[in-house]
Amino acid sequence: MNLNKTTAGYVIAAIIAIAANTALVFAKELYEPLKAGMKASLGHHWITHAAIIVALFLVLGFILSKWPLGRINGTFLAIVLFLVTAAASVGIIGFFLFE
């Protein structure tokens, strides 16, 4: 099943946003000045974190939905989305368990 370019663009944006979310969790937990800066900007580091990730998803989704991506298989993107979500979940859980 091939996806239209809007759906494919936003699924790819979700994949990137999930990976970026995981990287941002690691970065701010390992580098205290980043966490402090995020806290100072919007009042709490998690609020800033959420704003960054949501903005990234929306901007990338908009941009990627306009690109001529060609034929993108929906099943392939669903599998990639699942794998990235699973890997991010395991990574974040493992990080906080063994911190």
Backbone bond lengths (Angstrom), bond angles and torsions (degrees), N, CA, C in turn:
res aa  C-N    CA-C-N  psi(-1)  N-CA   C-N-CA  omega(-1)  CA-C   N-CA-C  phi
1 M - - - 1.440 - - 1.529 108.93 -
2 N 1.302 116.68 120.72 1.459 121.33 178.16 1.524 110.05 -89.87
3 L 1.310 115.40 141.98 1.458 121.46 -179.76 1.517 110.68 -95.75
4 N 1.330 116.14 152.25 1.458 117.71 173.21 1.529 107.92 -72.89
5 K 1.318 116.07 165.87 1.466 119.07 -171.94 1.521 112.97 -67.32
6 T 1.327 118.66 -29.13 1.462 120.17 178.47 1.517 110.86 -68.38
7 T 1.319 116.47 -47.82 1.465 120.29 179.22 1.522 110.57 -63.04
8 A 1.312 116.67 -46.09 1.466 120.28 179.43 1.525 111.00 -61.23
9 G 1.316 117.58 -42.12 1.456 121.30 179.93 1.514 112.53 -61.30
10 Y 1.314 116.81 -43.11 1.459 119.80 -179.45 1.527 112.34 -74.94
11 V 1.320 118.46 -30.15 1.469 119.66 174.71 1.529 109.95 -67.92
12 I 1.319 116.85 -42.59 1.466 119.99 176.94 1.527 109.94 -63.61
13 A 1.327 117.10 -39.65 1.469 120.65 176.72 1.529 110.64 -62.21
14 A 1.322 117.50 -38.64 1.469 120.79 177.83 1.522 110.84 -64.42
15 I 1.318 117.11 -41.60 1.468 121.42 178.38 1.526 110.09 -60.47
16 I 1.314 116.58 -46.32 1.467 120.97 179.69 1.531 110.54 -66.00
17 A 1.337 117.11 -42.12 1.464 120.92 -179.22 1.527 111.25 -64.07
18 I 1.315 118.16 -38.17 1.465 121.13 178.28 1.524 110.29 -64.71
19 A 1.316 116.52 -44.25 1.468 120.02 177.98 1.537 110.37 -64.57
20 A 1.331 117.14 -41.45 1.465 120.70 179.11 1.529 111.08 -66.13
21 N 1.319 116.88 -37.38 1.454 121.12 177.41 1.528 110.44 -59.88
22 T 1.302 116.23 -45.97 1.461 120.74 179.69 1.529 110.70 -62.87
23 A 1.318 116.49 -45.32 1.461 120.21 179.16 1.524 111.31 -62.40
24 L 1.334 117.01 -39.06 1.461 120.46 179.94 1.527 111.38 -68.37
25 V 1.326 117.64 -36.80 1.473 120.43 175.53 1.521 109.59 -60.03
26 F 1.320 116.69 -49.36 1.472 120.17 -179.97 1.523 110.77 -61.32
27 A 1.334 116.77 -46.06 1.464 120.95 -175.94 1.521 111.74 -62.27
28 K 1.312 117.26 -47.13 1.465 118.07 -175.55 1.520 112.25 -74.45
29 E 1.311 118.31 -26.74 1.456 120.28 177.52 1.531 111.85 -78.27
30 L 1.319 116.63 -26.99 1.460 120.59 -179.45 1.530 113.00 -92.88
31 Y 1.326 117.25 -19.03 1.468 121.52 -176.89 1.527 109.00 -125.63
32 E 1.302 116.03 95.67 1.475 122.62 -173.52 1.529 114.21 -57.14
33 P 1.353 120.52 -38.06 1.469 118.68 178.07 1.539 113.01 -60.38
34 L 1.321 117.40 -34.79 1.462 120.25 176.63 1.524 110.16 -64.43
35 K 1.311 116.35 -46.45 1.465 121.00 178.92 1.529 110.79 -61.03
36 A 1.328 117.19 -42.31 1.467 121.43 179.20 1.526 110.84 -64.88
37 G 1.313 116.74 -40.49 1.465 120.62 177.98 1.509 112.18 -65.55
38 M 1.316 116.18 -39.71 1.461 119.83 177.59 1.527 110.64 -66.17
39 K 1.324 116.54 -37.93 1.466 120.89 177.65 1.530 110.50 -64.93
40 A 1.314 116.13 -41.91 1.462 120.67 -178.39 1.528 112.10 -67.50
41 S 1.316 117.87 -31.33 1.464 118.93 -173.70 1.524 114.23 -74.12
42 L 1.329 118.86 -41.16 1.466 119.91 -178.73 1.523 113.36 -127.98
43 G 1.324 117.45 13.49 1.453 120.21 174.93 1.513 115.42 98.99
44 H 1.319 117.62 -27.97 1.464 121.75 176.85 1.520 107.95 -153.91
45 H 1.314 115.87 141.46 1.473 118.91 -175.27 1.522 112.72 -63.05
46 W 1.334 118.32 -31.16 1.466 119.74 179.77 1.527 111.71 -71.92
47 I 1.326 117.47 -32.21 1.469 119.98 177.20 1.522 109.67 -67.00
48 T 1.323 116.51 -44.99 1.465 120.68 176.88 1.523 110.53 -62.67
49 H 1.306 116.07 -42.28 1.466 122.04 178.59 1.531 109.76 -56.99
50 A 1.331 116.15 -50.50 1.462 120.57 -179.43 1.522 111.53 -61.70
51 A 1.319 117.44 -42.17 1.463 121.07 -179.90 1.527 111.13 -61.83
52 I 1.322 116.72 -41.85 1.464 120.92 179.50 1.525 110.74 -63.65
53 I 1.313 116.94 -47.15 1.465 120.93 -176.06 1.530 111.36 -69.24
54 V 1.324 117.81 -41.93 1.466 120.23 177.95 1.528 110.43 -64.33
55 A 1.332 117.10 -43.07 1.465 120.27 177.95 1.528 110.93 -62.51
56 L 1.323 116.51 -42.98 1.464 120.54 177.68 1.521 110.79 -58.66
57 F 1.337 116.64 -46.88 1.462 120.80 179.80 1.524 111.41 -60.64
58 L 1.325 117.04 -47.54 1.463 120.28 -177.08 1.525 112.47 -66.31
59 V 1.327 116.82 -44.05 1.469 120.02 -179.57 1.525 110.89 -66.52
60 L 1.340 116.41 -48.07 1.472 118.77 178.86 1.524 111.59 -63.41
61 G 1.327 117.03 -41.07 1.465 119.96 178.53 1.513 111.61 -59.78
62 F 1.331 116.03 -43.74 1.466 120.02 178.79 1.524 110.81 -63.27
63 I 1.328 116.51 -47.77 1.473 120.37 -178.79 1.524 111.22 -64.12
64 L 1.333 116.48 -48.73 1.467 119.67 -176.45 1.524 112.53 -68.41
65 S 1.321 117.45 -27.52 1.465 119.34 178.79 1.525 111.89 -72.76
66 K 1.314 117.06 -15.18 1.468 121.46 178.44 1.532 112.18 -93.79
67 W 1.326 116.75 -17.51 1.458 119.93 -178.64 1.518 110.99 -76.07
68 P 1.329 116.15 148.39 1.471 118.59 175.34 1.534 109.53 -79.00
69 L 1.313 115.87 88.86 1.468 120.58 -175.67 1.524 112.79 -79.84
70 G 1.313 117.22 -11.53 1.456 119.08 -177.53 1.518 110.21 77.06
71 R 1.311 115.63 -157.56 1.465 120.23 -179.20 1.519 109.28 -84.66
72 I 1.312 115.45 120.48 1.461 120.90 179.24 1.518 107.53 -117.45
73 N 1.300 115.38 126.55 1.456 121.18 -179.60 1.526 109.81 -76.45
74 G 1.319 116.26 122.65 1.454 121.70 -179.25 1.516 113.19 -64.82
75 T 1.308 116.82 -35.81 1.463 120.20 178.81 1.518 110.83 -64.53
76 F 1.320 116.74 -42.60 1.460 120.86 178.12 1.527 110.74 -61.03
77 L 1.341 116.87 -47.02 1.463 119.54 -179.93 1.527 111.75 -64.65
78 A 1.329 117.15 -36.42 1.471 120.10 177.71 1.525 110.70 -63.68
79 I 1.322 116.92 -40.37 1.467 120.69 178.67 1.528 110.17 -66.01
80 V 1.328 116.96 -44.39 1.468 120.31 178.68 1.524 110.20 -62.91
81 L 1.328 117.65 -43.58 1.461 121.72 178.36 1.523 110.73 -59.97
82 F 1.318 117.33 -43.82 1.465 121.24 177.94 1.523 111.03 -62.46
83 L 1.325 117.20 -46.92 1.466 120.76 -177.85 1.529 112.05 -64.50
84 V 1.321 116.79 -41.94 1.466 120.08 178.78 1.526 110.07 -65.73
85 T 1.325 117.40 -42.07 1.466 120.96 178.06 1.521 111.00 -63.06
86 A 1.326 117.28 -43.92 1.466 120.86 179.29 1.524 111.03 -64.46
87 A 1.319 116.79 -45.45 1.468 120.19 -179.86 1.529 111.06 -63.84
88 A 1.328 117.22 -41.65 1.461 120.74 178.76 1.523 110.85 -64.41
89 S 1.313 116.44 -41.74 1.473 120.30 179.41 1.521 111.50 -63.01
90 V 1.310 116.23 -48.18 1.465 120.52 178.68 1.524 110.31 -62.49
91 G 1.321 116.76 -41.04 1.458 120.09 179.73 1.515 113.11 -63.41
92 I 1.312 117.09 -45.77 1.463 120.57 -179.30 1.528 110.96 -68.76
93 I 1.331 117.00 -44.02 1.467 119.98 178.09 1.521 110.22 -61.60
94 G 1.314 116.06 -46.29 1.473 119.83 178.46 1.507 112.36 -61.60
95 F 1.313 116.50 -40.02 1.467 120.69 179.84 1.525 110.73 -59.47
96 F 1.322 116.17 -48.27 1.467 118.95 -177.50 1.533 112.91 -75.70
97 L 1.324 117.55 -26.59 1.471 119.75 176.47 1.520 111.83 -70.83
98 F 1.321 116.52 -38.25 1.460 120.54 -173.98 1.523 112.92 -106.69
99 E 1.307 117.39 12.69 1.465 121.75 179.93 1.522 111.32 -64.28
